[in-house]
Amino acid sequence: MKVKFDKDGIMKMALFEKITNAEVMDCISDDERIIFIVKEGDIGAAIGKGGENVRNATEKFGKRIDVVEYSTDLKQFVRNLLAPLKLDDVWVKKYNDDLVVYVRVHPKLRKSIVGDRGKNINRTVDIVKRLTDATNIKVISDSRPPKRFNSNKPKTEKPVKKSTDKSVKTPEKSNESKKIIETTE
């Protein structure tokens, strides 16, 4: 973990630690919000009773404050970063020297995770790159359940009634339409 802090970031982290008594590992700021990454187990102290610490920090900084709990488990850390959105699955794959995190979400949540012009996902990728060995996050959104959750039960087919009447053959498949062909004896 190689994180470089500028003077502004160090001052924000120090002030947030003073307000919350939580250990801050990182601080990411943009025009609309400040995200504080707090040490594992310090999320309760950082938020405060009834969100009091976050409200106080919002007043002091004049921006929206997000608090995220760090985790040594990369998958859990990504879940924490994207909370409160419900992720269907998170997994990690290594390609050569790149460690890529995959996130599966319901199609309705994809827009919330990606954000306007990719703003949310880019912010999340930047944080993950700063604090872990992962290099990218890929968002997968489809309505199919993951393959490992599909059951292996054979498909049940409706039984076909066999006709005892010899004058009628079973329908033949045709591109035009289905027809019943009668034979005469």
N, C-alpha and C positions, 0 to 999 in steps of 0.2 A: 504494500500500500504506500504509494508515493503521492502525498498530497501537499501542494504548496499553497500557503495562505498569504493573501495580501493583507495590508494593514487594516483595511476596512473589514475584511472577514474576521480577523482576529478580534477587533473591537466588538463586532456583533456577537461573536461566540462568547466573549467575556461577559458582556452585558446579559445575554440570555442565561448563562450559567449563574450569574448573580441573582437574577429574577427567580430561577427555577431550582437551583441547587442540584441540577442534573449535569452529568459530564457530557459535553458536546464534542463529537468527533469531527464534524465537518459542517460547513455552512455554505449553502448555494443561494445566491441572490439574483433576482432579475427585476424588471420594472414593476411587476405586480405582486411578487411574493418573496418570502425568505423561507428556505427549507433548512431546518436544523436536523442533523443526524445525531441522535443521542446514543450513548452506550447501551448495550444490551441490558435490560432490566431497569433502565432509568426512565422509561416512557411515562409511567405514572407520575413521577416527580416533575417531569418536564411539562406535562399537561396541567397538573394541579387539580385540586378538588373542584369539580364542576367546570373545569376548563379555565379556572381563574388565572393561571400563569400565562396561558396563551393569550387571553384577553389583555393582560397587562403588557405583554410583549408587543401585541398588535398596536396598542396605544403608543408605546415608546418608539417603535420603528416606523409606524405609519403605513405599514404594509400587512398583507395577509401573511400569517405565520402557519407553516406546516411543520409538524414534528414527526419524524420517522425513527423507529427503533432499528438500530443496526443489528444484524445477525451474522454469525460466522457461517451459517448455512446459506449459501448463495440463493437457493430457491426461496427460502423463507424471507430473505432480505428483499428480493424482487416483489414478493407478495406484500411485504410491508410498504414498499415504495408505491405500489399501485392500490393499496387499501384506500377506501372501503370497497372498491370494486371486487366482485367475486370472480376469481380466476378458476376455470375448469381444470387446468393442469399447468404445471411448470416443469420443464426439464432442461437439462444442459447437455450439449454435445461439443466435442472438441474436434476442430478441423485444422490440421497441421498445428500451428501455434495459436490459433484463434479459439477462444472459448465463447460459445454462443448460447444465450439463454432463449428458450422458446416458451411462449406464453399462449395457451389456448383459452379463448374467451367466447362467450355467446356473441353472435353477430350484432346484437343490439348494443353491446358494450364496447365494440371496437372503436367507434368514434370517440368515446370518452377516454379510452386509453391512448389513442393516437393524438387526439386533440386537433385544433385548428392548424392546418398546414404542418402537422407532425410535431407541434410544439411540446406536447406532454411527453411523448415517447422519446424525443430528443433530449429533453431534460432528464428523464429517467436513465437513458443510456449514459449521459454524461456523469451522473452520480455513480452508476454501477462501475464505469471505467475508473473513476477516481478511487473507489474504495475496494475493488475486487480485481481479479484477473480476467473477468469477462470483457469481451470487446464489442458485443452487440446484443440486441434483443430483437427477436422476430415475433411478431404478433400473428397468430393464426386464429381465424374466426370462421367456423363453419358449423352447420347445424348437425353434422354427423358426430356421434360419440367417438371418442378415441378407440382405436382398434383393440386395445387391450381390455376394454370394458365390454366389447361385444360378447354375447353368450355363444357358446359352441353348440347350442341346441339345433338339431336339424329342423329345417322348415317343414311345417306340416301342410300337406296339400289336401284339398277336398277330394274325397273319393269320387271316382267317375262311375256313374251308373251305366252298366252295360245293357244294351237293348237285346231282348230275346227275339224281337221281330226282325226277320230276315229281309223284309222289304225296305228297310231304312238303313242306310249306312251312316256312320258317324260323319259329322261335318268335316269338310276338307278346308284347309286354310288357303285363302286366295287373296291376292292383292286387291281385288275388286270388292268382294264381300264374302261373307260366309253363306254357303248354300247347302241345302240338304238334297242329296241326290237319291232319287227313288229308282229302284230296279224292279223290273217286271219279270215274272217267270212264266 
